[in-house]
Amino acid sequence: MTTNARQNKQWRPATNLVRGGLQRSGFDETCEALFLTSGFVYQSAEEAEQTFKQEIERYQYSRFGNPTVRMFEDRLALIEGAPFCRATATGMAAVFAALACFLRAGDRIVASRALFGSCYHIASVILPTYGISADFVDGTDLDQWEAALSRPAAAVFLETPSNPMLDIIDLAAVSTMAHAAGARVIVDNVFATPLLQHPLEFGADVVVYSATKHIDGQGRCLGGAILTADQSWFETSLIPFIRNTGPSLSPFNAWLMVKGLETLDLRVRRHCENAHTVASFLEGHPGVERTFFPYLASHPHHALARQQMSDGGSIVTINVRGGRAQAFGFLNALNLIDISNNLGDAKSLATHPATTTHQKLTVEERARLGILEDTVRISIGLEDAEDLIEDLDQALTRAAGG
Ligand SMILES: *Cc1c(COP(=O)(O)O)cnc(C)c1O
C-alpha cells in the first residue's frame, strides 16, 4: 500500500471527498480498491507474534481494521474535521458504541426528546437495564437543558435537525452547559450530513452518523461512523470496544460508502436546492396547513439554522390540511415520490411518521414532539424539482378531493 503522497489536509472539502484517504495498492489502480478479505497473512511466526503484542502496526483481522474501511474512515474524518473516526455496520451500532463507551452503571444521561426511534429506545429502555438513567428535555428549550444539567451527568445526546419536525438545537449553548455538568456531548448529525454542520466546532465531543442515509445516498447498504477529536477516549475506550464487540463495517459496504463520499458534495447541493424549492412551493399550497424547512423564514428556529448550518438539508415536513385521511390520501396519490421510511436517498421518499417511524409512541408523546395525524415527512431526492412539484401538487389536490 502506498499512501497518496500528495494527500494533505489543506485540500478543500470537495477535493477531500474525491481523494482524501486514498491508498493505492502495488497495482496502481485508479479507483479505491475493495479488500474483500476477513484476514491477513504474516511472513513469519515472529511477525504474527509481534503483531499480537502490538509491537508492529499492520492489518490483522477485518474486525479490527481493513484497508478499504480505513479509506472510508480517513476520508470522512477529513470532511468532518475530526482527527479520529471508526466506521460501524449501521448508524445504530455507532450510536450504541458511542454511548456505551462513556457510560457506567449509576450514570445519568440527558437527551433531547426528539430522537430517531431506535436512539430513543436505547436511551429509554436499554440503558436503564444497565443502571443508567435518562432524562429527556425539549431540545429547543435552553431552560430545560439548564435545569436538567444542574445535576451531574455523564453524557448529553441530541439530534439536530431532529426527525421528523426539524427542530434546531443550539449546539454551542448546550455543549457549554453539558461540559459544566461533567457531560460529554454526542451529536447525531445525520440530517445535517457531514457537509452542512460540524458539531465539533460548536463544542460537541463526538459526532455519529448513519452512513446509510446521505453518505451512501443511493439506497444500497447500511453503515455508520463515530468521529471525535478526543484521542484518549478514542484509543482507550472506543477502539477496544469495537475490536472486542464487533460492530465493524464490512469492506464491501465501506467501498460503496467511499464511492458515495466521492459524489456527496454534488448530491447534497442538489438535495438542498430541490428541498428549498419544494418547501417554498408547499408553503403556498392550499392543501398544506404548515411547512417545516430550516431555511424557510417561517421555520421557528430559522436564525439558529442559518447560524449552525450552511444549507437547509434535504427533508421537508408538512401538515396536510385535514387530518389522517387527507395525509394518507396524499401519500397514496403520489405517482413519482415513493412511500418509504428511508431518507437521504437519490429517490424522493415520503412517510407518515405517526403510523410508521413514531407509531410506538403514545398520542400524547407524539403531540409533544409536534407529530400529528396530518404530518408527512418528505425526503427530497435528486430528481428534477419541477417533476417533484407537479407530483406533490396533483397528490395534494386529489387528497383534498379536488
Ligand atoms: C437512520 C438513522 C439512524 C440509524 O441508522 P441505521 O443506519 O438505520 O442504523 C440514527 N439516527 C438518525 C437521525 C437516522 O436518520
PDBQT file of the ligand as one rigid body, heavy atoms in Angstrom, charges set to zero:
ROOT
HETATM    1  C1  LIG A 501     -31.365   6.247  10.138  1.00  0.00    +0.000 C 
HETATM    2  C2  LIG A 501     -30.966   6.988  11.355  1.00  0.00    +0.000 A 
HETATM    3  C3  LIG A 501     -30.294   6.339  12.394  1.00  0.00    +0.000 A 
HETATM    4  C4  LIG A 501     -29.993   4.846  12.370  1.00  0.00    +0.000 C 
HETATM    5  O1  LIG A 501     -29.154   4.473  11.317  1.00  0.00    +0.000 OA
HETATM    6  P1  LIG A 501     -29.151   2.988  10.692  1.00  0.00    +0.000 P 
HETATM    7  O2  LIG A 501     -28.066   3.071   9.671  1.00  0.00    +0.000 OA
HETATM    8  O3  LIG A 501     -30.509   2.744  10.134  1.00  0.00    +0.000 OA
HETATM    9  O4  LIG A 501     -28.830   2.050  11.800  1.00  0.00    +0.000 OA
HETATM   10  C5  LIG A 501     -29.940   7.088  13.507  1.00  0.00    +0.000 A 
HETATM   11  N1  LIG A 501     -30.229   8.405  13.580  1.00  0.00    +0.000 NA
HETATM   12  C6  LIG A 501     -30.881   9.064  12.588  1.00  0.00    +0.000 A 
HETATM   13  C7  LIG A 501     -31.173  10.507  12.747  1.00  0.00    +0.000 C 
HETATM   14  C8  LIG A 501     -31.268   8.381  11.442  1.00  0.00    +0.000 A 
HETATM   15  O5  LIG A 501     -31.919   9.033  10.480  1.00  0.00    +0.000 OA
ENDROOT
TORSDOF 0
